[in-house]
């Protein structure tokens, strides 16, 4: 789609999916692209001489950093909350990082930057098909994405009076660093991004961007307990 007059902010821009979002925005002539990541050294190759790209250091769990970013940027049309983590921990293991980043970090960004969105702007939250059913071997990640799924629904209601749309992307496994070494069928980041913008253009607020996520969504509609039992085998 044509992004010629759009200003876009992307969190987690240094990851595989984040870089695919940046490449798409550049290819489709976005007016301005704020590329945000905790480690800006990983962003250097994103500029590639394109004057539309601005690199931003951002730890989304740090409220002061998020406020500082909000204070120095202008209006944005699309906010893509792509930053996330998978601790690969089960529910009785001692870590909170999935919730700190995927839930509270994303919420920090939305709280500060929704005021920067133009009328008829959009927030695009990247959750996961595991937001709808827990894969216990990644139990904390799944639970955090489920929480973000619920927050996304609340954001959609809260921002509707401002004519700001809120989209949720629920992908299956993507061929990025997050799934490195895991033997499974994975979608390419570019395929996911293409599906995201196709859904955005057609105003589909919940987007299942790949065959796996579509299959699980359909199975959950028909027999959710069967999906739960099947996923439970991951820890048996």
Secondary structure, 3 states (H helix, E strand, C coil): CCCCCCEEEECCCCCHHHHHHHHHHHHCCCCEEEEEECCHHHHHHHHCCCCCEEEEECCCCCHHHHHHHHHHCCCEEEEEECCCCCCCCCCCCCCCHHHHHHHHHHHHHHHHHHHHEEEEEEEEEECCHHHCCCCHHHHHHHHHHHHHHHHHHHHHHHHHCCCCEEEEECCCCECCHHHCCCCCCCECHHHHHHHHHHHHHCCCCEECCCHHHHHHHHHHHHHHHHHHHHHHHHHC
